[in-house]
Amino acid sequence: PVAKGKGKGMAKESLKGPEVCKDPVKLTSHAMGVNIYKTGQDPPLKAPQEYPDWLFQLDLGPPKKLTELDPESHSYWKLLRKEHMWRFNRLHKGKKL
């Protein structure tokens, strides 16, 4: 598919995204989108016993708010610093120092 471009007589190719797999059998038996090479197949999923325990204990929910964290933890101070930088940048946006 060739789309018209603004150049002089040059035709631009429009980029297409990856094909979306809708096969339910393949979606439940393979790790779709993990293969980074142009050629090759997506790797098949293994049994849950073959994966490390920490993989199933990951917190995949929304990030915790500052009030939910323990003030003695490293993640509390990291988030506090990040929020302070965001606030400072918002306040000084457009101002010259």
N, C-alpha and C positions, 0 to 999 in steps of 0.2 A: 504494500500500500504506500503510495507516494502522495504526499500533500504538497500543495503549492507553497513556496516560500517567498520571502520578500526580496531575495537576491535576484541578480540579473540572469535569468534563464536557468538558474540552479534549482533542482528539485530536492526538497528535504524529505528524508525518510522519517516517518513517525515511528517512535519506539513502542513496542508492545510489551506488556508485562508478562510475567510467567503464567503458564496455563494453570487453571485451578482444577484440582482433582476432586471429583464428586463421587467417586466409587467408595461406598461405605466399607467394603471389605479391605481395600488397600489403606483407607484412612485409619482403620483400627489395627492393622498389622504392620504398618511401616511408619517410620519417623519422616513425615512429609516435610520437604523444604530444607532438610539437613544437608543434602548433597550439594556441595558448593562448586562442583565441576560441571562443565557443559555435557560431558558424557558420563554415563554411569547411572546407577539406580539409587534410590533412597534406601538407607539401611533398614532391615526388618527390626521390629521391637523384640526385646528379649523378655523373659519371665521376670516378674518383679523381684524375685529372690536374687537375681544376678546383678541388680543395681545396689549401690551403697545405701545405707539407712538414712543418711543425712539428706538424700535427694527427696525423700518423701516427707521430710520435716521442714522444708523451706516454706517461709511465710510469703505466699503469693498474693496476699490481700493488699488493700491500699496501704500506703506508708503511714506509720504511726505519727500522731501529732505530738508536739513538744510536751503537752500536759500529761500524756500517757507514758512518757519515758521517765526512767529513774535519773534524778539529777547527778548521781554518782557515776553514771555510765558514760563511756566514750561516745556512744551514738547520740546521747543528749547534747553534749557540748559541740559535736560536729553539726547537728541540726541547728542549734542555737547560733552558731557562727554563720551558717548558710542563710538563715532567716535574717540575721543582722545585715549581711551583705546585700540581700535582696532589698531590704528596707532602705539602706543607705543609697543604693543605686536608684531606687524609685524617687527618693527625695532629691537627689542631685542630678536627675535626668535633665539635660538641657542647660545646666549651669556650668560655667567655666570655673575651674579651681584656680 
